[in-house]
Every structure is written in C-alpha cells, then in structure tokens.
C-alpha cells in the first residue's frame, strides 16, 4: 500500500505553476506567505526567521499596507487575534529592517 504525506497552504491564487494528474501547484504571494507565518502555530525559530526573510522580499516601502495585506491572509486555524498578529508583525518588521 502506498502512503502519501501532504503539506500545503490553501492559497487564494488561481495561477497554477505546475499541473499533473494527481498534483496541482499554485503560486502564493509574499503577503499570503507572511500572513500564514505570522498567524500559524508560531514555532518560534522556524516561523520567525521565515517571516523576516519574507518581509525582506516584500521590502520596507509601505509598512501599513504590508500589515493590512498580510492580515487578510491569516490562517483560520489556529486562530490568532488582531493584537497577537500585530505584535508578531511589529517585532518581525523591527528585526527585519532595523
């Protein structure tokens, strides 16, 4: 019997980058990835360093726009309230750009 292990992000993107009979891969925006990282289970080292890298890819041109866009992609589960998300964003932003 064959077993399959799957990890995926449910993206809102409709742009496939790979398609096969049993697999379809879509793009995800940097904002989508950041929202996922900041609202996930927050495994401190892995998610924190990933979030810093993602923020640096987005750039530091418009902090409020980046926060707003990334919040729109928060995970439903585990749920993270606005205050917790913003606190994580603020710390990550500070460490990424200061």
C-alpha positions in Angstrom: 0.0 0.0 0.0 1.3 3.4 -0.9 1.1 6.2 1.6 1.2 9.9 0.8 2.3 12.7 3.0 0.9 16.1 2.1 1.7 19.6 3.3 0.0 22.5 1.7 -1.1 26.1 2.0 -4.6 26.7 0.8 -3.9 29.7 -1.5 -6.3 32.2 -2.9 -4.3 32.3 -6.0 -5.7 31.0 -9.3 -2.3 30.9 -11.1 -1.0 27.3 -11.4 2.7 26.8 -11.9 2.6 23.0 -12.1 -0.1 20.6 -13.1 -0.1 16.8 -13.2 -2.8 14.2 -13.0 -2.6 14.0 -9.1 -1.0 17.3 -8.2 -1.6 20.9 -8.9 0.7 23.6 -7.5 -0.3 27.3 -7.4 1.7 30.4 -6.7 1.2 32.3 -3.4 2.1 36.0 -2.9 4.6 37.1 -0.4 1.8 38.7 1.6 0.0 35.4 1.7 3.1 33.6 3.0 3.7 36.3 5.6 0.1 36.1 6.8 0.4 32.3 7.2 3.7 32.6 9.0 2.6 35.3 11.5 -0.7 33.6 12.3 0.4 30.0 12.5 1.3 27.9 15.5 4.4 30.2 15.6 7.2 27.7 16.1 9.5 30.5 17.3 12.7 29.9 15.4 11.5 28.5 12.1 8.5 30.8 11.5 10.2 33.9 12.9 13.2 33.6 10.6 10.9 32.7 7.6 8.8 35.8 8.3 11.9 38.0 8.4 13.0 36.6 5.0 9.5 37.2 3.6 9.4 40.8 4.8 12.7 41.5 3.3 11.4 40.2 -0.1 8.4 42.5 0.2 10.6 45.4 1.2 10.1 48.3 3.7 8.4 50.8 1.4 4.9 50.7 2.9 4.6 49.2 6.4 0.9 49.8 6.9 0.0 48.3 3.5 2.1 45.3 4.2 0.4 44.8 7.6 -3.1 45.2 6.1 -2.4 42.8 3.1 -0.7 40.1 5.3 -3.6 40.3 7.9 -6.1 39.5 5.1 -4.3 36.1 4.6 -4.4 35.0 8.3 -5.0 31.3 9.0 -8.4 30.3 10.2 -6.8 27.6 12.4 -5.1 28.2 14.7 -6.9 31.5 15.1 -4.7 34.4 16.1 -6.4 37.6 17.2 -5.5 41.1 15.8 -3.4 42.1 18.7 -1.2 39.0 18.6 -0.8 39.2 14.9 0.2 42.9 15.0 2.6 42.2 17.9 4.3 39.5 15.8 4.3 41.7 12.8 5.8 44.7 14.7 8.6 42.6 16.2 9.4 40.9 12.9 9.4 44.2 11.0 11.7 45.8 13.5 14.2 42.9 13.3 14.0 42.7 9.5 14.7 46.4 8.9 16.4 47.9 11.9 
